[in-house]
Amino acid sequence: MTTLAYDGPPALTVTTAFNHWELDPYLACGIAIAAGLYIAGVVRMRRRGDDWPRLRTVSFLVGGLGTIALATMSALGAYDDVLFTDHMIQHMILSMVAPVFLALGAPVTLALRTFRPAPRKALLGVLHSRVARFFTWTPIAWAHFVLLPFVLYHTSWYAATLQHTWLHELLHVQILVAGCLFFWPLLGLDPLPGRISYPARMLVTFLSLPFHAILGLSVMLQTSLIAGDYYRELGRPWGPSLSADQYAGGGVLWAAGDLVGLLFFGTMFFQWQRAEGRAAVRADRHLDRVERQAAAVVVGDDEPEAATDRPWWEVDAGPLAERVKRENWANRTD
């Protein structure tokens, strides 16, 4: 195979890592539209006097859309087809970081509360459709999220994405969508189909953790290069060797996958405890209300006037008025 002269980005240094950005006009336009719609929804909520948590706004705009822009248009995006390690960092951000922050922003809830009747009805129709229920069904969402990287890196699919720009961009979208379909129902902030109980959410999260380690180890121990023909033809004259780059990329997949997964597991456990606490408070209030009603009924059968919490002068006003009437009537008849 003939090695062509290298014509990729310059050597990755601290300086180029911060100033080597590549603007993707289509992606930038999509991010701007999503941010504009979200901000418009928040403004509409505030104008009609309803509150919308600021933390949700920050999570969606900065944590969600911001990390998507960082992963695709910063140096991570500029070097994702040159360094396998760089691509793996980008992959983890798009699949496990950005979807969680987008879900914490609860965009579907915001849309349902601010859309006009016709768009709201259309959105509800999509959420209740068979397609939405299928792709958010827990086994399908889990399989899509967990098995996608195995298929990507153990077939010729990844090499094809490096050779075709449109397929490379489509891969970014698919990785992001797979993360959203997996994490959004688990967080449960939006009224999406596929939501399950907290014990089941913990189990699904726990079952996804080992697969990142398994895939990372398989990449690190693989003797052949993933997309080796492409990287050898690229002829990168700087940075680590191709085998060292692949080894480091597998390590990133292993470590980052387990770290983010454990953090999400902890978040699920925290949400579960808060939900249990709120349920206990609601149960206590309900029992107190039932006990008060039962006490009022029992006391009301024997002593009608003692069954109320009114002041004594209001309680005695009725009998006292009747007694005065009887006395006045007696005086008149005498």
C-alpha positions in Angstrom: 0.0 0.0 0.0 1.4 3.4 -0.9 1.8 5.8 2.0 0.7 9.3 1.1 2.1 12.5 2.6 0.5 13.4 5.9 -2.0 16.2 5.5 -3.9 16.0 8.8 -3.9 18.5 11.7 -0.6 19.5 13.4 0.9 17.7 16.3 -1.3 17.6 19.4 0.2 19.8 22.0 -1.2 21.9 24.9 -1.5 24.9 22.6 -3.2 23.1 19.7 -5.5 21.3 22.2 -7.0 24.7 23.2 -6.9 26.6 20.0 -7.4 24.0 17.2 -11.2 24.2 16.8 -13.1 23.2 13.7 -16.6 24.7 13.2 -19.2 22.3 11.8 -21.9 24.6 10.4 -24.6 22.0 10.4 -23.9 20.8 13.9 -23.5 24.3 15.2 -26.8 25.3 13.6 -28.5 22.3 15.2 -27.1 23.1 18.7 -28.2 26.8 18.3 -31.7 25.8 17.3 -32.0 23.4 20.3 -30.7 26.0 22.7 -33.0 28.7 21.3 -36.1 26.5 21.6 -35.2 25.6 25.2 -34.6 29.2 26.2 -37.8 30.2 24.5 -39.6 27.6 26.6 -38.1 28.8 29.8 -39.0 32.4 29.0 -42.6 31.5 28.3 -42.7 29.7 31.6 -41.4 32.7 33.5 -43.7 35.1 31.7 -46.8 33.3 32.8 -45.6 33.1 36.4 -44.4 29.5 36.5 -41.0 28.5 37.9 -38.4 26.4 36.0 -35.4 25.3 38.0 -32.2 27.1 36.9 -30.2 23.9 37.5 -32.2 22.2 34.7 -31.4 25.1 32.3 -27.7 25.0 33.1 -27.7 21.2 32.8 -29.3 21.2 29.3 -27.5 24.2 27.8 -24.0 23.9 29.4 -23.7 20.3 30.5 -25.6 18.8 27.5 -25.3 21.0 24.4 -22.0 22.4 25.7 -20.3 19.0 25.9 -21.7 18.0 22.5 -20.0 21.1 21.0 -16.8 20.4 23.0 -16.7 16.8 21.8 -17.3 17.5 18.1 -15.9 20.9 17.3 -13.0 21.4 19.7 -9.6 19.6 19.4 -11.5 16.4 20.3 -13.4 16.7 17.0 -10.4 17.9 15.0 -8.2 14.9 16.0 -11.0 12.2 16.3 -10.0 10.6 12.9 -6.2 10.9 13.6 -5.8 9.5 17.1 -7.8 6.5 18.3 -7.5 7.7 21.9 -9.0 11.0 21.0 -11.9 9.3 19.3 -12.5 7.1 22.4 -12.7 10.2 24.6 -15.2 11.7 22.2 -17.2 8.5 22.2 -17.5 8.4 26.0 -18.6 12.1 26.1 -21.2 11.6 23.5 -22.6 8.3 24.9 -22.4 8.8 28.6 -21.9 12.4 29.6 -23.9 14.6 27.2 -27.1 12.3 27.4 -27.1 12.5 31.2 -26.9 16.3 31.3 -29.5 16.5 28.5 -31.9 14.3 30.5 -31.3 16.4 33.7 -32.6 19.4 31.7 -36.0 17.7 31.2 -36.6 19.1 27.7 -39.6 16.9 27.1 -41.4 18.2 30.2 -40.6 21.7 29.3 -42.0 21.2 25.8 -45.2 19.7 27.1 -45.7 22.6 29.5 -45.0 25.3 26.9 -46.2 24.0 23.5 -49.5 25.0 22.1 -52.3 22.4 21.9 -51.5 21.1 18.4 -47.7 20.6 18.8 -48.3 19.2 22.3 -50.8 16.7 20.9 -48.3 15.7 18.2 -45.5 15.3 20.8 -47.7 13.1 23.0 -48.6 11.0 19.9 -44.9 10.4 19.3 -44.2 9.5 23.0 -47.1 7.1 23.0 -46.3 5.5 19.6 -45.2 1.9 19.2 -41.9 3.0 17.8 -41.1 5.1 20.9 -42.2 2.3 23.3 -40.0 -0.2 21.3 -36.8 1.8 21.3 -37.2 2.9 25.0 -38.1 -0.6 26.1 -35.4 -1.4 28.6 -34.0 -4.6 27.0 -33.8 -2.9 23.6 -32.3 0.4 25.0 -29.8 -1.6 27.0 -28.8 -3.8 24.1 -28.4 -0.8 21.8 -26.2 1.0 24.3 -24.0 -1.9 25.3 -23.6 -3.8 22.1 -23.1 -0.8 19.7 -19.4 -0.4 20.7 -18.7 -4.1 20.3 -20.1 -4.1 16.8 -18.4 -0.8 16.0 -14.8 -1.8 17.0 -14.9 -5.5 16.1 -16.2 -5.1 12.5 -15.2 -3.0 9.5 -17.8 -0.4 10.5 -15.3 1.9 12.4 -12.9 1.9 9.4 -15.8 2.9 7.1 -16.7 5.8 9.3 -13.1 7.1 9.0 -13.2 7.0 5.2 -16.6 8.6 4.7 -17.4 11.9 6.3 -21.2 11.5 6.2 -20.9 8.1 7.9 -18.6 9.6 10.5 -21.2 12.3 11.4 -23.9 9.7 11.4 -21.9 7.7 14.0 -21.8 10.7 16.3 -25.6 11.0 16.1 -26.1 7.3 16.7 -23.8 7.2 19.7 -25.6 10.2 21.2 -29.1 8.7 20.5 -28.1 5.4 22.0 -27.0 7.2 25.2 -30.2 9.2 25.4 -32.4 6.2 24.9 -30.6 4.4 27.7 -30.2 7.1 30.3 -33.3 9.2 29.9 -35.9 6.6 31.0 -33.5 5.6 33.9 -33.3 9.1 35.2 -37.1 9.4 34.9 -37.4 13.2 34.9 -39.3 13.3 31.5 -42.6 11.4 30.9 -41.0 9.0 28.5 -42.1 5.4 27.9 -39.8 2.7 29.2 -39.5 4.0 32.8 -39.1 1.3 35.4 -38.9 1.0 39.1 -35.8 2.2 41.0 -34.6 -1.3 41.9 -34.9 -2.3 38.2 -33.0 0.9 37.3 -30.2 0.0 39.7 -30.0 -3.5 38.2 -29.9 -2.3 34.6 -27.2 0.2 35.5 -25.2 -2.4 37.3 -25.5 -4.8 34.4 -24.1 -2.3 32.0 -20.9 -1.6 34.0 -18.8 -4.8 33.2 -19.2 -4.4 29.4 -17.1 -1.3 29.2 -14.3 -3.1 31.0 -14.7 -6.2 28.8 -14.6 -4.1 25.6 -11.7 -2.0 26.8 -9.7 -5.0 27.7 -10.4 -6.6 24.3 -9.2 -3.5 22.5 -6.1 -3.3 24.7 -5.2 -7.0 24.1 -6.1 -7.1 20.5 -2.9 -7.9 18.4 -4.3 -6.5 15.1 -4.9 -2.8 14.7 -8.5 -1.5 14.5 -8.8 0.3 11.1 -5.1 -0.4 10.7 -5.1 0.2 6.9 -6.5 3.7 7.4 -4.1 4.7 10.1 -1.1 3.3 8.3 -2.0 5.1 5.1 -2.6 8.3 7.1 1.1 8.3 8.0 0.9 10.4 11.2 4.5 11.5 11.9 4.0 12.6 15.5 2.5 11.2 18.7 2.4 7.6 19.9 2.7 4.5 17.7 -0.4 3.0 16.3 -0.4 0.1 18.7 0.3 2.4 21.7 -2.5 4.7 20.6 -4.9 1.7 20.4 -3.8 0.4 23.8 -4.4 3.9 25.4 -7.8 4.1 23.7 -8.9 0.8 25.2 -7.7 2.0 28.6 -9.8 5.2 28.2 -12.9 3.1 27.4 -12.3 0.8 30.4 -11.6 3.5 32.9 -14.0 6.2 31.8 -16.8 3.8 31.2 -16.5 2.4 34.7 -16.1 5.8 36.3 -19.0 7.4 34.6 -21.1 4.3 35.2 -20.4 4.2 38.9 -21.2 7.9 39.2 -24.5 7.3 37.5 -25.1 4.3 39.7 -24.6 6.5 42.7 -26.9 9.1 41.3 -29.6 6.4 40.8 -29.1 5.3 44.4 -29.4 8.9 45.7 -32.6 9.5 43.6 -34.0 6.2 45.0 -33.4 7.3 48.6 -35.0 10.7 47.9 -38.0 9.1 46.3 -38.4 6.7 49.2 -38.2 9.6 51.6 -40.9 11.6 49.7 -43.1 8.5 49.6 -42.7 8.0 53.4 -43.7 11.6 54.0 -46.7 11.3 51.8 -47.7 8.0 53.5 -47.4 9.6 57.0 -49.5 12.6 55.9 -52.2 10.2 54.5 -52.2 8.2 57.8 -52.5 11.3 59.9 -55.4 12.5 57.8 -57.2 9.2 58.0 -56.7 9.1 61.8 -58.1 12.6 62.2 -61.1 11.8 60.1 -61.7 8.5 62.0 -61.4 10.3 65.4 -63.8 13.0 64.2 -66.4 10.4 63.2 -66.1 8.4 66.4 -66.3 11.5 68.7 -69.1 13.0 66.6 -71.4 10.1 67.4 -71.3 10.7 71.2 -70.5 14.3 71.6 -71.3 16.4 68.5 -69.9 19.6 69.8 -66.6 18.2 70.8 -65.8 16.9 67.3 -64.9 20.3 66.0 -61.9 22.5 66.5 -63.9 25.7 66.7 -63.6 28.1 69.7 -65.9 27.5 72.6 -67.9 30.6 71.9 -68.7 29.3 68.4 -69.5 25.8 69.7 -71.8 27.1 72.4 -73.5 29.6 70.2 -76.1 27.2 68.8 -77.4 25.7 72.1 -77.3 29.1 73.8 -79.4 30.6 71.1 -81.9 27.8 71.4 -82.1 28.2 75.2 -82.7 32.0 74.8 -85.5 31.3 72.3 -87.2 28.9 74.7 -87.0 31.3 77.7 -88.4 34.2 75.7 -91.2 32.0 74.4 -92.1 30.9 77.9 -92.1 34.5 79.2 -94.4 35.6 76.4 -96.9 32.8 77.1 -97.0 33.5 80.8 
